[in-house]
């Protein structure tokens, strides 16, 4: 009897249990396979870019968990007037030291060309520890919260700087830098969109729970950073970016006209100094000026509309719904801009920056002239769209034009400038009277200033063309 049953296979109850387990497990394994297939498509898996995309998704999820915890403590938990003071204090305490620390990040990371995986892992692990530190302070809103927030900001920027410098090493064949950057950024945005409601749900359990979630996520990111390919830490087969001397000059010792190659000649050409942003032409500097306007607009809209809509929500809507409309519009715009960047192949980054700056300026002028719910939402979406594309293009120009030996410093310097522009824009938004037409006019003015300082130089660079067609 026993022998006969053993040959009949598992009983109905066991088969049913396996079927239920498979049904419950399938959504997770299927989703994981789908994500892996998307991140590793078009050669990204073979080059290692897919693993960087996944790491950046983890980074975005952890950062948004911390953002949810801080927003609930600093902004939403107090009346508008007190919230203004708290936000201003947060910006002052975190950003003032950041301006001193940020210039050190780039040169320090430049000295770690063979330890970039470790640098990204350290940035993840440090934020895991800081998230635990902040979990005890968010409930009281004490001043000890701010130094920890500063540490998170510095570690986040350090990770971003190294990540941007690593992308060219993992570029698949026939992949433009704009496309690769957009793939990485889009993964971060999607992870942010998924993790934000999870963080909000954890917030209902207690103010420290989103920070516990962030700690777990960053610990996972620490492990994931070491799974990146070893070539991230190796310069084998890698060429330095070329520094081109003024037209008509002759490279020392070459007897021919043309670019100077190598670190020694590059330094000789620059009077013995390390090559930097100013040695590679106007594209990067003008692109940075244009991006400064976009980032200042972003900071301005975030803070101005946050306070404006708390006091004067859209007609027929609550303050929460009004803020939600603006937030969703900005998020959709940002994701759309990143998605558009992922399929742009034959467009120069200079042309992209000029085009999106003109688009944002036009919509801002319309929003000032015809202030309404629709126009504010349209400006928020446009600002997100143009910020994403403009930043992707700036990253591509730095990756193309700045020598490898100082590329990390260049990213650190550009990130510092953009972060300060965001703070300045946010400061204007905090201090401005809560008048919608006035606010949209200031937004248009910010973009007009950026256009006046950058468009001419970018168009000139686009006409001259680039010797690096792969980044187009």
BELZIUR-V532638 format. One record per pair of residues at least 12 apart in sequence whose ideal C-beta (glycine too) atoms are under 6 Angstrom apart, sorted by the first residue. I is the first residue (numbers start at 0). J is the second residue. Records with the same first field share a line. If there is no record, write none. Layout:
I=J + J
This chain:
38=52 + 53
42=171 + 172
43=171
46=169 + 171
47=169 + 228
48=169
50=226 + 227
51=169
52=182 + 183 + 186
54=223
55=183 + 186 + 187
56=186 + 187 + 190
57=219 + 220 + 223
59=187 + 190 + 191
60=190 + 194 + 216
61=213 + 216 + 217
63=191 + 194 + 195
64=198 + 209 + 212 + 213
65=151 + 213
67=198 + 199 + 202 + 209
68=137 + 209 + 210
71=202
72=137 + 140
73=85 + 89
79=309
83=429
87=429
90=422
92=145
93=148 + 149 + 152
94=422
96=149
97=152
100=153
101=415
104=157 + 411
105=407 + 408 + 411
106=408
108=161 + 407
109=407 + 408
112=234
113=232
115=161 + 165 + 231 + 232
116=224 + 225 + 227 + 231 + 232
118=161
119=158 + 161 + 224
120=221 + 224 + 225
122=154 + 157 + 158
123=217 + 220 + 221
124=221
125=154
126=151 + 154 + 217
127=214 + 217 + 218
129=147 + 150 + 151
130=210 + 213 + 214
131=214
132=147
133=147 + 210
134=207 + 210
137=206 + 207
138=206
156=414
160=407 + 410 + 411
163=394 + 410
164=406 + 407 + 410
165=231
166=179
167=398
168=230 + 231
175=344 + 470 + 471
176=395 + 398 + 470
177=340 + 343 + 391 + 395
178=341
180=391 + 394
181=337 + 340 + 341 + 391
182=341
184=337
185=337
188=334 + 337
239=402 + 403
240=402 + 403
241=258
242=259 + 265 + 268 + 274 + 278
243=258
244=268
273=405
274=402 + 405
275=405
276=409
279=400 + 401
281=456 + 460
282=349 + 396 + 460
283=396 + 397 + 400
285=453 + 456 + 457
286=352 + 393 + 396
287=413
288=452 + 453
289=352 + 356 + 449 + 453
290=389 + 390 + 393 + 417
291=420
292=445 + 446 + 449
293=386 + 389
294=417 + 420 + 421
295=420 + 423 + 424 + 445
296=382 + 442 + 445
297=386
298=421 + 424 + 425
299=424 + 427 + 428
300=382
302=425 + 428 + 429
303=428 + 431 + 438
304=325
307=433
308=321 + 322
310=433
313=372
324=376
325=379
328=376 + 379 + 380
329=379 + 383
331=380
332=380 + 383 + 384
333=383 + 387
335=384
336=384 + 387 + 388
337=387
340=388 + 391
347=461 + 471
348=392 + 395 + 396
349=457 + 460 + 461
350=461
351=388 + 392
352=389 + 392 + 457
353=454 + 457
355=385 + 388 + 389
356=450
358=385
359=381 + 385 + 446
360=446 + 450
362=377 + 378 + 381
363=378 + 442 + 443 + 446
364=443
366=378 + 439
367=439 + 440 + 443
370=435 + 436 + 439
395=470
397=409
399=467 + 470
